[in-house]
């Protein structure tokens, strides 16, 4: 399977939440400090899974956890404090 170039930068990684702004960086390895990880996240019509690391506002965790488990059919993990 070939993943289209810039798929993440131009599509998946462009959150649109009113009154919120985000800084998105593409890196080879996820840095420490994530408050939650959605492991095995799936998107309908896409033939692969991915882990999504969350660093924004930790108070978003309950909503992101529910979305991860119910919509993305992933497994929510809370990393141990570094």
C-alpha distances in whole Angstrom, upper triangle without the diagonal:
4,7,10,12,15,14,16,19,19,18,18,20,23,25,28,31,35,37,34,33,30,29,25,24,21,21,20,21,23,27,29,31,29,31,28,24,22,20,17,17,15,15,16,13,10,8,9,12,14,18,20,23,26,29,31,34,34,36,33,32,33,31,28,28,29,26,24,25,26,23,20,21,21,24,26,27,30,30,34,36,35
4,6,9,12,11,13,16,16,16,16,18,21,24,26,30,33,35,32,31,28,27,23,22,18,19,18,20,22,26,28,30,28,30,28,24,23,21,18,18,16,16,17,14,11,10,10,14,15,18,20,23,25,28,30,33,33,36,32,32,33,31,28,29,30,26,24,26,27,24,21,22,22,25,27,28,31,30,34,35,35
4,6,9,7,9,12,13,12,12,15,17,20,23,26,29,31,29,27,24,23,19,18,15,17,16,18,19,23,26,27,25,27,25,22,20,19,17,16,14,14,15,13,10,10,9,12,12,16,17,20,22,25,26,29,30,32,29,28,30,28,25,26,27,24,22,24,25,22,19,21,20,23,24,26,28,28,31,33,32
4,6,6,9,11,10,11,12,14,16,19,22,25,28,30,28,26,23,22,19,18,15,17,17,20,21,24,27,29,27,29,27,24,22,22,20,18,17,15,16,14,11,12,13,15,15,18,18,21,23,25,26,30,31,33,30,30,31,29,26,28,28,25,23,26,26,23,20,23,23,25,27,28,30,30,34,35,34
4,6,8,9,9,11,12,13,15,19,21,25,28,29,27,24,22,20,17,16,13,15,15,18,20,23,26,28,26,28,27,24,23,23,21,20,19,18,19,17,15,16,15,17,16,19,19,21,23,24,25,29,30,33,30,30,32,30,26,28,30,26,25,28,28,25,22,25,24,27,28,28,30,30,33,34,33
4,6,5,6,8,10,10,12,15,18,21,24,26,23,21,18,17,13,13,10,13,14,17,18,21,24,25,23,26,24,22,21,22,21,19,18,17,19,18,15,17,16,17,16,18,17,19,20,22,22,26,28,30,27,27,29,27,24,26,28,24,23,26,27,24,21,24,23,26,26,27,28,28,31,32,31
4,6,6,6,7,9,11,14,16,20,23,25,22,20,18,17,14,14,12,14,15,18,18,21,24,25,23,25,23,20,19,19,18,16,15,13,15,14,12,14,13,14,13,16,15,17,19,21,21,25,26,28,25,25,27,25,22,24,25,21,20,23,23,20,18,21,20,23,24,25,27,27,30,31,31
4,6,5,5,5,8,11,14,17,21,22,19,17,15,14,10,11,9,12,13,15,15,18,21,21,19,21,19,17,16,17,16,14,14,13,15,15,13,15,13,13,11,13,12,14,15,17,18,21,23,25,21,22,24,22,19,21,22,19,18,21,22,19,16,19,18,21,21,22,23,23,27,28,27
4,6,7,6,7,11,14,17,20,21,18,16,13,12,8,9,8,11,14,16,15,18,21,21,20,22,21,19,19,20,19,17,17,16,19,19,16,18,17,17,15,16,14,15,16,17,17,21,23,25,22,23,25,23,20,23,24,21,20,24,24,21,19,22,21,24,23,24,25,25,28,28,28
4,7,7,7,10,12,16,19,20,18,16,14,14,11,12,12,15,17,19,19,21,24,25,22,24,23,21,20,22,21,18,18,16,18,17,16,18,18,18,17,18,16,18,18,20,19,23,25,26,23,24,26,24,21,24,25,21,21,24,25,21,19,23,23,25,25,26,27,28,31,31,31
4,6,6,9,11,14,17,20,18,16,14,14,12,14,13,16,18,20,19,22,24,24,21,23,21,19,18,19,19,16,15,12,15,14,13,16,16,16,15,16,14,17,17,19,18,21,23,24,21,22,24,21,18,21,22,18,18,21,21,18,16,20,20,22,22,24,26,26,30,31,31
4,6,8,10,13,17,19,17,15,13,14,11,12,12,15,17,18,16,19,21,21,18,20,18,16,14,16,15,12,12,10,13,14,12,15,14,13,11,13,11,13,14,16,16,19,20,22,18,19,20,18,15,18,18,15,14,18,18,15,13,16,16,19,19,20,22,23,26,27,27
4,6,10,12,16,17,14,12,10,10,7,9,9,13,15,16,14,17,19,19,16,18,16,15,14,16,16,14,14,13,16,17,15,18,16,15,13,13,10,12,12,13,13,16,18,20,17,18,20,18,15,18,19,16,15,19,20,17,15,18,17,19,19,20,21,21,25,25,25
4,6,10,13,14,12,10,8,9,8,11,12,15,18,19,17,19,21,21,18,19,18,18,17,19,20,17,17,15,18,19,17,20,19,18,16,16,13,14,14,15,14,16,19,20,17,18,20,18,16,19,20,17,17,21,21,18,17,20,20,22,21,22,23,24,27,27,27
4,6,10,12,9,8,7,10,9,13,14,17,20,20,18,20,21,20,17,18,17,16,16,19,19,16,17,15,18,20,18,21,20,19,17,16,13,14,12,13,11,14,16,17,13,15,17,14,13,16,17,14,15,19,19,16,15,19,19,20,19,21,21,23,26,26,27
4,7,9,8,8,9,12,12,16,18,21,24,24,22,23,24,23,20,20,19,19,19,22,22,19,19,17,19,21,21,24,23,22,20,20,16,17,15,16,14,15,18,17,14,17,18,15,14,18,18,15,17,20,20,17,17,21,21,23,22,24,24,25,29,28,29
4,6,6,8,9,13,14,18,20,23,26,26,23,23,24,22,19,19,18,19,19,22,23,20,21,19,21,23,23,26,25,23,22,21,17,17,15,15,12,13,15,15,12,15,16,13,13,17,17,14,17,20,19,17,18,21,21,23,21,23,23,25,27,27,29
4,6,8,11,15,16,20,23,26,29,29,26,26,27,25,22,22,22,23,22,26,27,24,24,23,25,27,27,30,29,27,25,24,21,21,18,18,15,14,17,16,14,17,18,15,16,20,19,18,20,23,22,21,21,25,25,26,24,26,26,28,30,30,31
4,7,10,14,16,20,23,26,29,29,26,26,26,24,22,21,22,23,24,27,29,26,27,26,28,30,29,33,31,29,27,26,22,21,18,17,14,13,17,15,14,18,19,17,17,21,21,20,22,25,25,23,24,27,27,28,25,27,26,28,30,29,30
4,7,10,13,17,20,22,26,25,22,22,23,20,18,18,19,20,21,24,26,23,24,23,26,28,27,30,29,27,24,23,19,18,15,14,10,10,14,13,12,15,17,15,15,19,20,18,20,23,23,22,22,25,24,25,23,24,23,24,27,26,27
4,7,10,13,17,19,23,23,20,20,21,19,17,18,19,20,21,24,26,23,24,23,26,28,27,29,28,26,23,22,18,17,14,13,10,11,15,15,14,17,19,17,16,20,21,19,21,24,25,23,22,26,25,26,23,24,23,24,26,25,26
4,6,10,13,16,19,19,16,16,18,16,15,16,16,17,18,21,23,20,22,21,25,26,24,27,25,23,20,19,15,14,11,10,8,10,14,15,13,16,18,17,15,19,20,18,19,23,24,22,21,24,23,23,21,22,21,21,24,23,23
4,7,10,13,16,16,14,14,16,15,14,16,17,17,19,21,23,21,23,22,26,27,25,27,25,23,20,18,15,13,12,10,9,12,15,17,16,18,21,20,17,21,23,21,21,24,26,24,22,25,24,24,22,22,21,21,23,22,22
4,7,10,13,14,12,13,15,15,14,16,16,16,17,19,20,18,20,20,23,24,22,24,21,20,17,16,12,12,11,10,10,14,16,19,17,18,21,20,17,20,22,20,19,23,24,22,20,23,21,22,21,21,21,20,23,22,22
4,6,10,11,10,11,14,14,14,17,17,16,18,19,20,19,21,21,24,25,22,24,21,20,16,15,13,12,12,11,12,16,18,21,19,20,23,22,19,22,24,22,21,24,26,24,22,24,22,23,22,21,21,20,23,22,21
4,7,9,9,11,14,16,15,18,18,16,17,18,19,18,19,20,23,23,20,21,19,17,14,14,12,12,13,13,15,19,21,23,21,22,25,24,20,22,25,22,21,24,26,24,21,24,21,22,22,21,21,20,23,23,22
4,6,7,9,12,14,14,18,17,16,17,18,19,18,20,21,25,25,22,22,19,18,14,14,13,12,14,14,16,20,21,24,23,22,26,25,22,23,26,24,22,25,27,25,22,24,22,22,21,20,21,19,21,21,19
4,7,9,13,16,15,19,18,16,18,17,18,18,20,22,25,25,21,21,18,17,14,13,13,13,16,16,19,23,23,26,25,24,27,27,23,24,27,25,22,25,28,26,23,24,21,22,22,20,21,19,21,22,20
4,6,9,12,12,16,16,14,16,15,17,17,20,22,25,26,22,22,19,17,13,12,12,11,14,14,17,21,21,24,23,22,25,25,21,22,25,24,21,24,26,25,22,23,20,20,19,17,18,15,18,18,16
4,7,9,9,12,12,11,13,13,15,16,19,21,24,25,22,22,19,16,12,10,9,7,10,10,14,17,17,20,19,18,21,22,18,19,22,21,18,21,24,23,20,21,18,17,16,15,14,12,15,15,14
4,7,8,11,12,12,15,16,18,19,22,24,28,29,26,26,22,20,16,13,12,9,11,10,13,16,16,20,19,18,22,22,19,20,23,22,20,23,26,25,22,24,20,19,18,15,14,12,13,13,11
4,6,9,11,11,15,16,19,19,23,25,29,31,27,28,24,21,17,14,13,10,10,9,13,15,14,18,18,17,20,21,18,19,22,22,20,22,26,25,23,24,20,19,16,14,12,9,10,9,7
4,6,9,11,14,16,19,20,23,25,29,31,28,29,25,22,18,15,13,9,9,7,10,12,11,15,15,14,17,19,16,17,20,21,19,21,24,24,22,23,20,18,15,13,10,8,9,8,7
4,5,7,11,13,16,16,20,22,25,27,25,26,22,19,15,12,10,6,5,5,8,10,9,13,12,11,14,15,13,13,17,17,15,17,21,21,18,20,16,15,12,10,8,7,9,9,10
4,7,10,13,17,16,20,22,25,28,26,27,24,20,17,13,11,8,6,6,8,9,6,10,10,8,11,13,11,11,15,15,14,16,19,19,18,19,16,14,10,9,6,6,9,9,10
4,7,9,13,13,16,19,22,25,23,23,20,17,14,10,8,6,5,8,10,10,8,11,10,7,10,11,8,8,12,12,10,12,16,16,14,15,12,10,7,6,5,6,10,11,13
4,6,9,10,13,16,19,22,19,20,17,13,10,7,5,5,6,9,12,13,12,14,12,10,12,13,9,9,12,12,9,11,14,15,12,13,9,8,6,5,6,8,11,13,15
4,7,6,10,12,16,18,16,17,14,10,8,5,5,7,8,12,14,15,14,16,13,11,12,12,8,7,10,9,6,8,11,11,8,9,6,6,5,6,9,11,15,17,18
4,6,9,13,16,18,16,15,12,8,7,4,7,9,11,15,17,19,17,19,17,14,16,16,12,11,13,12,8,10,13,13,9,9,5,5,6,7,10,12,15,18,19
4,6,10,13,15,12,12,9,5,5,5,8,11,14,18,20,22,20,22,19,17,18,17,14,13,14,13,9,10,12,12,8,7,5,7,9,11,14,15,19,22,23
4,7,10,13,11,11,9,5,5,6,7,11,13,17,18,20,19,20,17,15,16,15,12,11,12,10,7,8,10,9,5,6,4,8,9,12,15,16,20,23,24
4,7,9,7,8,7,5,7,9,10,14,16,20,21,23,22,23,20,18,19,17,14,14,14,11,9,10,11,8,5,6,7,10,13,15,19,20,24,26,27
4,6,6,8,8,8,9,12,12,16,17,21,21,23,23,24,21,20,20,17,15,16,15,12,11,12,12,8,6,9,10,14,16,18,21,23,27,29,30
4,6,8,10,10,13,15,16,20,21,24,25,27,27,27,23,23,22,20,18,18,17,14,13,14,13,10,9,10,13,16,19,22,25,27,30,33,34
4,6,9,11,14,17,18,22,23,27,27,29,30,30,27,26,26,23,21,22,21,17,17,18,17,13,12,14,16,19,22,24,27,29,33,35,36
4,6,8,11,14,15,19,21,24,25,28,28,29,26,25,25,23,20,21,21,17,16,17,17,14,11,13,14,18,20,22,25,27,30,32,33
4,7,10,14,16,20,22,26,27,30,30,31,28,26,27,25,22,22,22,19,17,18,18,16,13,14,14,18,20,22,26,27,30,33,33
4,7,11,13,17,19,23,25,27,27,29,25,24,25,23,20,20,21,18,15,16,17,15,12,12,12,15,18,19,22,23,27,29,29
4,7,10,13,16,20,22,24,23,25,22,20,21,20,17,16,17,15,12,13,15,13,9,10,9,11,14,15,19,19,23,25,26
4,6,10,13,16,18,21,21,23,20,18,20,19,15,15,17,14,11,13,15,14,10,11,9,11,12,13,16,17,20,22,23
4,7,10,13,16,18,17,20,17,15,17,17,13,13,15,13,10,12,15,14,10,11,8,9,10,10,13,13,17,19,19
4,7,10,12,15,14,17,14,13,15,14,10,11,14,12,9,12,15,14,10,12,10,10,10,10,12,12,16,18,18
4,7,10,12,12,15,13,11,14,14,11,11,15,13,11,14,17,16,14,15,12,12,10,10,10,10,13,14,15
4,6,8,8,11,9,8,12,12,9,10,14,13,11,14,17,16,14,16,14,13,11,10,10,11,14,14,15
4,7,7,11,10,10,14,14,11,13,17,16,15,18,20,20,18,20,18,17,14,13,11,11,14,13,14
4,6,9,8,9,13,13,11,13,16,15,15,19,21,20,19,21,19,19,16,15,14,14,17,16,17
4,5,6,8,11,11,11,13,16,16,16,19,21,20,20,22,20,19,16,16,14,15,17,16,17
4,5,5,9,10,10,11,14,15,15,17,19,20,19,21,18,17,14,13,11,12,14,13,15
4,5,7,9,10,11,13,14,15,17,19,19,20,21,20,18,15,15,13,15,17,16,19
4,6,6,6,9,10,11,12,14,16,16,16,18,17,16,13,14,13,15,18,17,20
4,6,5,6,8,10,10,12,14,15,15,16,14,13,10,11,9,12,15,15,18
4,6,5,6,9,10,11,12,14,14,15,14,13,10,12,11,15,17,18,21
4,5,5,6,9,10,11,11,12,14,14,14,11,14,14,17,20,21,23
4,5,5,6,9,10,10,10,12,11,11,9,11,12,15,18,19,21
4,5,5,6,8,10,10,10,9,8,6,9,10,13,16,18,20
4,5,5,6,8,9,10,10,10,9,12,13,17,20,22,24
4,6,5,5,6,8,9,10,10,13,15,18,21,23,25
4,6,6,5,6,5,7,6,10,12,15,19,21,23
4,6,6,5,5,6,7,11,13,16,20,22,24
4,6,6,8,10,10,14,17,20,23,26,28
4,6,8,11,12,16,18,21,25,27,29
4,5,9,10,14,17,19,23,25,27
4,7,10,13,16,19,22,25,27
4,7,10,13,15,19,22,23
4,6,10,12,16,19,21
4,7,10,13,16,18
4,6,9,12,14
4,6,9,12
4,6,8
4,6
4
